[in-house]
Amino acid sequence: MSGQATSQGRGRRVLLVEDEEAVRMTLRYNLAAQGYVVSEASSGPEGLALARSRTPDLVVLDLMLPELSGEDVCRAIRQESDVPILMLTARAAESDKVVGLGLGADDYMTKPFGVKEFMARVAALLRRAERAPQPEPQAQRVQVGNFTADAESRLVLVDQREVKMSPREFSLLFFLVTHHGRVHSRDALLRAVWGPDFHGDSKTVAVHIRWLREKFEAFPSLPFRINTVFGVGYRLDLAPGVPLQR
């Protein structure tokens, strides 16, 4: 194998969560041969723990895992991180693909698949992640009543209580707050928050909107609402008489 081939991964960290040993060994061998640093897990809980402790650059995640499903692992990772996720499954139904992408996975492969295609998908996801940094908000801090969001610290407070956000959740919320009163389509939000190089399913916007709503359910005095405009998109509306302060 040429030096160029072995340096392709350039030390990028890949977490491989797969319970089939033969598949895991094959993928690990080919990833390592291309210069990737591979961590392995054979169960859902182990994979989630490694995702939190190793901070990988990419997660390869099997859908059918023991103890904790790939769907649950994907959902948990996506609420904490925007790391690219490549989901693997033995099920070819379109509904499974929609579920995986809707949970926040960036790409999806059905077994059996060729190693060359797998390696190409891995490289493409990492290139896309490198080209799509988090958008920098124009305002650095906004306040609406008892709600505060600080772009520099990525901190969200309601009633002086911190609301934990993944980087993508924060960027989406900050965009909606600073562009309140306007309707934004899913595609417009993808371009504004995920970036023009994102080619995943637009359903990921709906998933992130749902997560934001769930996180604010504990705050009935929240001074805004994220409303669905059916057939169009989403609009964040401020409570009457509560101004936005920058």
N, C-alpha and C positions, 0 to 999 in steps of 0.2 A: 504494500500500500504506500502511496506517495506521501511525502511530507505535507503537501498541501491538503491531502485528504484528512490526515490525522490531526491537523490543526484547525479543522473547520469549526469544531465546537468551542475552541479558544477558552476552555475552562468553564464554560457556562454550566450552571447547576441544573440538573434534571432530576425530578422526583418521579419514580416509576412505581405506581400503585397497581399491582396486578397479582391475583391469587394463583393463576396458572403458572407453575414453575417453568415449564418449557418456553412459554411465551416470554416470561420475564427474563429468562436467561438469554434468549435470542436478542431481545431488544437491548438488554444491558450490554451485551457484547458489541453490538453495532454502534451504540451510542458512545461507549468508551473508546472504540476504535477511531471515532471521529473527534475525539478530544473532549467530550462532555464528561463532567463529573457526576456520576450517577449515585443516587440514594434509592434504596428499595424498600418496599413494604408489601406485605401479602394480605393485609386486612385493612378494613376501613379505619378503625381507631388508630392503628399504627401509622397509616398514611396521613391522617389528619394531624397527628402529633409531629411527624416529620415536616409536614408543610409549615407548621408553626415554628419549629425550632431551626430548620435548615434554610429558610427563606429561599426556596429554589427560584430559578429564572423561568422554569416551565414545569408543569405537572402533567404527567401522562396517567390518566385515571380510568381504570376499568369500571364499567357500570355495575356489574354483578360481583359484589365483594362480600365476604363473611363478616358478621357482627354489625357492620354499619355499611349501608349500601353506597355505591358510588354517587347516587343522587344526593344523599345526605352529606357526603363528604364534599361534593361540589358546592352545595348550598352553603355549608359552613365556611369553606375557603373563600367563596366569593363575597361573603359578608365581611371578611376581614382583609382581603387582599385582591388586587387586580392582576395577579400572576396569570399568564396564559395557561389555559387548561385544554388539553387534547383528550377527548373522551373516547374510550374503546368499548365495544360491545359485540356480543355474538348475535344480537337481535337486529334484524334488518328492517323492522317496521318503521315507517316514516314517523309514526307517533312517538317512538322512542327517541328519534333524532330531534324532534321538536321539543320534547321534554328536556333532553340534555342541553340543547342550545338555550332553551328558555330559562334554565337554571343558571346560566352564565358561562357555560363551556364555550370556548372559542372555535373549536373544530371537532369533528366527529368521524371516527373510522369504524367500519363494520368488519369483524373477523370472518374469514381469514383475509389478510391483506398482505401486500408485498412489502418487504423491508425497504426497498428503494423509495416507494411512495411514502412510507412512514417517516423515513429520514427527511424527505423533501418537505413534508408537513411540519415537522419539528423546526427545520431551518426557517421556513416561511413564517411561522408563528413568532419566532424569536426576532426575525428581521422586522416584522410588523410592530412588535412591542418596542423595539429600539427607535423606530421612526415616529412613534406616537406618544410623546411625553404628556404628562398631565397638563391640561391647559392652565395658564396662569390667570386667575381672576383679575379684572381691572381694579376693582375695589379690594382693599386688604381686610376690611372689617365692616360687617353690617350688623345692625341691631333693629329688631322689630319688637317693641314691647319687652316681654320677658325672654325673648330669643336673641342669642348672639352667635355669630359665626365669624371666626377669625381665620383668614386664609393663610397667614404666615405659620401659625401653630397647628392649623387644620383642626381647630377645636370648636365644638358646638356645645352651647350651654342653653338650657331651658330652666328657668327658676334657679339659676346658679348650679344646676346639676348637669354633669357632662353626659352627652349622648354619643356613644361610640359609633364611629363611622369608618367604613372602608374608604380608601382614597377616591374611588369612583363615586361612591354615594355622596361624599362631601362635594365633589365637583358638580354633580348633578343638582344637588340641593342648592349650592351657591349660585349656580346659573339660574335656576328657577326663581330664587328669591330676588336676585338682582335684575331679573327680567319679568317681574310679577305683572299680572294683569294681561299677559299676552298668551295666546294659544301657540303651542309648539308641537309640531308633528313628531312622531318617533324618529323619522329620518333626520329632521332638523336637530333633534337632541343628540342623535348619534354623531352627526358632524361636529356639533359644538362641544360635546363632552368627551366622546370616545375618539374623535379625530377622523380626518378624511381617509386614513389608511385602514380603518376598521371595516372588516367585511363580514362580520358575524350577523346573526339573525336580529332583526329589529325588536323581537320579543324580549330581548335582554333589557330594553328600556322599561317595559311594563313590569318586569321582575324587580328592577331596582326601585321603581316607583312604589311597588307593593311593600318592599322592605323599608323604605322611608316612612310610609304610612304606619307600618307596624311599630317602628321605633318610637313614633310620636303618640301612640295610643295612650301611653301613661300620662300624657300631659293634656288634659281637657281644656286648659287655658291657653293652649298654643295660639298665637295671634295670626295664623294663616292656615289655609287649607290647600291641598293639592287636589284639584278637581279634574276629572276625566271629561273631556269634550268628545262625546261619542262620534266615531267616524272621522275625527280630526286629530286629536292628540291630548295634551295636558296643559293645564293653566294653574299657576299658583296665585291665589287671591288673598290679599291681606284683610284682616278684620277691619270693619268700618271704624274710621277715626284713629287708627293706629299707623303712624307714619314709618317709613323706612329711613333709618339714619345710617350714614356712611362715615 
